[in-house]
Amino acid sequence: MRGCESTCVGLAPAHVRAIAPYLPGKPISELARELGLNEADIVKLASNENPLGPSPRALEAAQDALHDMALYPDGAGFALKAKLSAKLGVSADQIVLGNGSNDVLDMVARAFLMAGTSSVYSQHAFAVYPIATQTAGAQGIAVQAKHYGHDLAAMRMAIRDDTRVLWIANPNNPTGTFLPWHEIEAFLKEVPRRVLVVLDEAYGEYLPHAERCDTAAWLARFPNLLISRTFSKAYGLAGLRVGYGLGNSAVIDLLNRVRHPFNVNAPALAAAEAALDDDAFLARSYALNTSGMGQLLGGLARLGIETVPSKGNFLLARVGDATRINAELLKRGVIVRPVANYGLPEFLRVSVGLAGQNARFLDALKDCL
């Protein structure tokens, strides 16, 4: 930022100027422009999106909502909260809506963190945790990962007197690792009640049914628990940006104080409501992910590629020179996600796609290797 000291940019807080911006997956249109490729020939397996697209019911509801686009959306999200309340067994005042679950994570940082405080998260955890922490002027404490996932004992030891927030993603992104729920429940019993534990369940719908847990039922016992969830993954609504948080009503009240007005748009609200009613679509998404994950794991094993066991809709593949391999894949019209910024320079993260997309990736990777 040469010369910024003499401009208004130089007046921004040092902790803001030091933030490394979040790097999203490369859009299809961008790769097409860069390499002169046909967009229709590009396969994107970089952002953990649902290859089925949205539920037909959600798409129809969003289209219907466009007729009222001149009007502001319901700022309180009454109808969506009512549906979530009935489905999850929580009261409406225990729900906060977000412009994607990232918005909820940012609310947490703005409501609970400031200069002189800290938050704890795992190495290789979602990049938004350190970004949100730094944006609030707080200090991030990254705890060394255990088998690419969370080391809960070490995270408990990392809590300081000034710690206000602790972040856990289960399953974790970008590694896909998963902790049995009884371990997290035992961990919650040990965490000081003054520390808000954020349990990020963005990929929870991809867990095998035997490994799922009604964590919303824990809220009655753990007033310092905040659960974040999203409609961007299994529900296929990433482009509309809608997520939510569940917590103690006093915690939710604080989040609503920093929540931007009308933060969830009308088509997103309508689509999310409809998506909650489409259990058949959610089952299709789960089944497709299960078969696609098997296809990718089998193909990568045949290529001699090490993978990290994943419970999400993506996996980490250890390809060695990931920078070179990624560049070669892009030339072949295949977009995956480099994760060197997560401290994993030898890995690429690959989202589960349709069968043909998975095969296209495996064939392209074979050529690159």
C-alpha positions in Angstrom: 0.0 0.0 0.0 2.8 2.4 -1.1 1.8 6.0 -0.5 -1.3 5.3 1.4 -0.1 7.2 4.4 -0.8 10.5 2.6 -4.3 9.5 1.6 -7.5 8.5 3.4 -6.6 4.8 2.9 -3.7 5.3 5.4 -6.2 6.4 8.0 -7.9 2.9 8.0 -7.0 0.9 11.1 -3.8 -1.2 10.7 -5.7 -4.4 11.5 -8.0 -3.8 8.6 -5.2 -3.0 6.2 -3.4 -6.2 7.2 -6.4 -8.5 6.3 -5.8 -10.9 3.5 -9.1 -10.9 1.6 -11.1 -14.0 1.2 -10.4 -15.7 -2.1 -13.5 -17.3 -3.7 -13.4 -20.1 -6.2 -12.7 -18.9 -9.8 -15.9 -18.2 -11.7 -16.5 -20.0 -14.9 -16.9 -16.7 -16.8 -13.5 -15.5 -15.6 -11.7 -18.7 -16.7 -13.4 -18.4 -20.1 -12.2 -14.9 -20.5 -8.7 -15.6 -19.4 -8.1 -18.7 -21.6 -10.6 -18.2 -24.4 -12.6 -21.2 -23.5 -16.3 -21.9 -24.1 -18.2 -21.5 -20.8 -20.3 -24.6 -21.6 -17.1 -26.7 -21.8 -15.9 -25.7 -18.3 -16.4 -27.8 -15.2 -16.4 -26.0 -11.9 -15.7 -28.2 -8.8 -14.2 -25.4 -6.6 -16.9 -24.0 -4.4 -18.8 -26.9 -2.8 -22.0 -26.0 -4.7 -24.8 -28.5 -5.3 -24.4 -29.8 -8.8 -28.2 -30.5 -9.0 -28.9 -26.8 -8.6 -31.8 -25.6 -6.4 -34.9 -27.4 -5.5 -37.6 -26.9 -8.2 -39.9 -25.7 -5.4 -37.4 -23.2 -4.3 -36.8 -21.9 -7.8 -40.5 -21.4 -8.4 -40.9 -19.6 -5.1 -38.0 -17.3 -5.9 -39.4 -16.5 -9.3 -42.8 -15.7 -7.8 -41.1 -13.3 -5.3 -39.6 -11.3 -8.1 -43.0 -9.8 -8.8 -42.7 -7.8 -5.6 -39.1 -6.7 -6.0 -40.0 -3.1 -5.7 -40.9 -3.7 -2.0 -38.4 -4.3 0.8 -38.3 -7.9 2.1 -39.6 -8.8 5.5 -36.7 -7.5 7.7 -37.6 -9.9 10.5 -38.0 -13.0 8.1 -41.2 -14.0 10.0 -42.3 -16.8 7.7 -38.9 -18.4 7.4 -38.3 -18.2 11.1 -41.7 -19.8 11.7 -40.9 -22.7 9.4 -37.4 -23.2 11.0 -39.0 -23.0 14.5 -41.5 -25.7 13.7 -38.9 -27.9 12.0 -36.1 -27.5 14.6 -38.0 -27.2 17.8 -36.7 -23.8 18.8 -38.5 -20.5 19.3 -38.4 -17.7 16.8 -36.4 -15.5 19.2 -33.6 -18.2 19.1 -33.1 -17.7 15.3 -31.2 -15.0 13.4 -31.2 -14.9 9.6 -28.1 -14.1 7.6 -27.0 -13.2 4.1 -25.5 -16.7 4.0 -24.1 -18.2 7.1 -21.0 -16.1 6.6 -23.1 -13.1 7.5 -24.0 -14.8 10.8 -20.3 -15.4 11.5 -19.5 -11.8 10.9 -22.3 -10.7 13.2 -20.7 -12.8 15.9 -17.4 -11.1 15.5 -19.0 -7.6 15.5 -21.1 -8.4 18.6 -18.5 -10.2 20.7 -15.0 -9.2 19.6 -13.0 -6.0 19.8 -9.4 -4.9 20.3 -8.0 -6.5 23.4 -10.0 -9.8 23.0 -9.3 -13.0 21.2 -10.9 -15.9 19.4 -9.8 -19.5 19.0 -10.0 -21.6 15.9 -8.3 -24.6 14.4 -5.4 -24.6 11.9 -6.9 -25.4 8.4 -10.3 -24.1 9.5 -12.6 -21.9 7.4 -10.9 -18.7 6.4 -13.8 -16.5 7.5 -13.0 -17.2 11.2 -9.6 -15.3 11.2 -10.9 -12.7 8.8 -13.9 -11.9 11.0 -11.7 -11.8 14.0 -9.2 -9.5 12.5 -11.9 -7.2 11.1 -13.2 -6.7 14.7 -9.6 -5.8 15.8 -9.3 -8.9 17.9 -6.5 -11.4 18.0 -6.9 -14.8 16.4 -5.4 -17.9 18.1 -4.9 -20.7 15.6 -4.5 -24.1 17.2 -2.4 -26.8 15.5 -4.6 -29.3 13.7 -4.9 -32.9 14.6 -5.1 -35.3 11.6 -6.1 -32.2 9.5 -9.0 -31.5 11.9 -9.8 -29.9 15.3 -7.8 -30.8 18.4 -10.4 -30.0 21.0 -8.1 -30.6 24.0 -5.6 -28.2 22.5 -8.3 -25.7 21.7 -9.5 -25.8 25.3 -6.0 -25.1 26.5 -5.7 -22.2 24.1 -8.6 -20.3 25.7 -7.3 -17.2 27.5 -8.9 -14.7 29.9 -9.5 -12.4 26.9 -11.1 -15.1 24.7 -14.6 -14.3 23.8 -15.4 -16.7 20.8 -14.3 -20.2 19.8 -15.1 -21.5 16.3 -15.7 -25.2 15.4 -16.8 -26.4 11.9 -18.2 -29.9 11.9 -17.7 -31.2 9.2 -14.7 -28.9 8.7 -14.0 -26.9 5.6 -11.6 -27.2 3.7 -10.5 -30.6 5.1 -13.8 -32.4 5.4 -12.8 -33.9 8.8 -15.5 -34.7 11.3 -15.7 -35.0 15.1 -18.2 -37.4 16.8 -20.9 -35.3 18.4 -20.3 -36.8 21.8 -16.8 -35.3 21.8 -18.1 -31.9 21.0 -20.8 -32.2 23.6 -18.2 -33.1 26.2 -16.1 -30.2 25.1 -19.0 -27.8 25.5 -19.2 -28.9 29.2 -15.6 -27.8 29.7 -15.6 -24.4 27.9 -16.1 -21.4 30.2 -19.6 -20.0 29.9 -18.2 -16.6 29.1 -16.8 -18.0 25.8 -19.3 -18.2 22.9 -18.8 -21.4 21.0 -19.8 -21.1 17.3 -20.6 -24.5 15.8 -20.6 -24.2 12.1 -22.7 -26.9 10.5 -22.7 -25.7 6.8 -22.2 -29.3 5.6 -24.4 -31.1 8.1 -26.9 -32.3 5.6 -24.2 -34.4 3.9 -23.5 -36.5 7.0 -24.7 -40.1 7.0 -28.0 -40.3 8.9 -26.4 -42.4 11.7 -23.8 -39.7 12.3 -26.3 -36.7 12.5 -27.2 -35.1 15.8 -30.0 -32.7 17.0 -27.5 -30.1 18.2 -30.4 -27.6 18.4 -31.5 -29.5 21.5 -28.3 -28.6 23.2 -29.2 -24.9 23.3 -31.2 -25.4 26.5 -28.1 -26.7 28.3 -25.4 -24.5 26.7 -26.4 -20.8 26.6 -23.0 -20.0 25.2 -23.6 -22.1 22.0 -24.4 -20.6 18.6 -25.1 -22.9 15.7 -24.7 -21.6 12.2 -26.3 -23.3 9.1 -26.8 -22.5 5.5 -29.0 -23.0 2.5 -26.0 -22.7 0.2 -24.8 -26.3 0.1 -27.2 -29.2 0.1 -30.2 -26.9 -0.5 -28.6 -25.5 -3.6 -29.2 -21.8 -2.9 -25.6 -20.5 -2.9 -26.4 -17.7 -5.4 -29.2 -16.3 -3.2 -27.2 -16.1 0.0 -29.4 -17.2 2.9 -28.3 -18.8 6.2 -29.3 -18.7 9.9 -28.0 -19.0 13.4 -29.5 -20.7 16.4 -28.8 -19.8 19.9 -29.9 -18.5 23.3 -32.4 -15.7 22.9 -30.1 -13.2 24.6 -27.3 -14.1 22.2 -29.6 -13.8 19.2 -30.8 -10.4 20.5 -27.2 -9.2 20.4 -26.7 -10.5 16.9 -29.9 -8.7 15.7 -28.5 -5.4 17.1 -25.6 -5.6 14.7 -27.5 -7.3 11.8 -27.9 -5.1 8.8 -31.6 -4.2 8.0 -33.1 -6.3 5.2 -30.0 -8.5 5.1 -31.8 -11.4 3.4 -33.6 -10.5 0.1 -37.2 -11.5 -0.7 -36.4 -14.2 -3.3 -34.0 -15.8 -0.9 -36.5 -15.8 1.9 -39.2 -17.4 -0.3 -36.8 -20.0 -1.8 -35.5 -21.0 1.6 -39.1 -21.5 2.9 -39.9 -23.7 -0.1 -36.7 -25.6 0.1 -37.5 -26.7 3.7 -40.6 -28.4 2.4 -38.7 -30.4 -0.4 -37.4 -33.4 1.5 -37.2 -35.4 -1.7 -34.8 -33.0 -3.2 -32.6 -33.0 -0.1 -32.6 -36.8 -0.3 -31.5 -36.7 -3.9 -28.7 -34.3 -3.1 -27.5 -36.6 -0.3 -27.6 -39.7 -2.6 -25.8 -37.9 -5.4 -23.1 -36.8 -3.1 -22.6 -40.2 -1.6 -22.2 -41.8 -5.1 -20.1 -39.0 -6.4 -17.8 -39.1 -3.4 -17.3 -42.9 -4.0 -16.5 -42.2 -7.7 -13.9 -39.6 -6.8 -12.3 -41.6 -4.1 -12.0 -44.7 -6.3 -10.6 -42.7 -9.2 -8.1 -40.9 -7.1 -7.0 -44.1 -5.5 -6.3 -45.6 -8.9 -4.1 -42.6 -9.7 -2.2 -43.2 -6.4 -3.5 -39.9 -4.9 -3.8 -39.6 -1.2 -7.0 -38.1 0.1 -8.2 -36.8 3.5 -11.4 -38.7 4.7 -14.3 -36.3 4.2 -17.8 -36.0 5.5 -18.7 -33.0 3.3 -19.5 -32.6 -0.4 -15.8 -32.2 -1.2 -12.4 -33.8 -0.5 -8.7 -32.9 -0.3 -6.5 -34.5 -2.8 -2.7 -34.5 -2.2 -1.3 -33.9 -5.7 2.2 -32.7 -4.8 2.9 -29.5 -6.8 -0.6 -28.2 -6.4 0.2 -24.9 -8.1 1.3 -26.6 -11.3 -1.4 -29.2 -11.3 -4.1 -26.5 -10.7 -2.7 -24.4 -13.6 -2.8 -27.5 -15.9 -6.4 -28.3 -14.9 -7.5 -24.8 -15.7 -6.0 -25.1 -19.2 -8.2 -28.2 -19.6 -11.3 -26.3 -18.4 -11.5 -27.8 -14.9 -11.7 -25.5 -11.9 -10.9 -26.9 -8.5 -9.7 -25.1 -5.3 -6.0 -24.6 -4.3 -5.7 -24.5 -0.6 -2.2 -23.1 0.0 -3.7 -20.2 1.8 -5.0 -22.8 4.4 -1.4 -24.1 4.9 -2.0 -27.0 2.6 0.2 -26.3 -0.4 0.3 -29.9 -1.7 -3.5 -30.3 -1.8 -6.3 -29.3 -4.0 -9.9 -29.3 -2.8 -12.4 -30.9 -5.2 -16.2 -30.5 -4.9 -18.3 -33.5 -5.7 -20.1 -33.0 -9.0 -22.3 -34.9 -11.3 -20.9 -38.2 -12.5 -19.8 -36.7 -15.9 -18.1 -33.8 -14.1 -16.3 -36.1 -11.7 -15.1 -38.2 -14.6 -13.9 -35.1 -16.5 -11.8 -34.0 -13.5 -10.3 -37.5 -13.0 -9.4 -37.7 -16.7 -7.9 -34.2 -16.7 -5.9 -34.9 -13.5 -4.5 -38.1 -15.0 -3.2 -36.0 -18.0 -1.7 -33.5 -15.7 0.1 -36.1 -13.6 
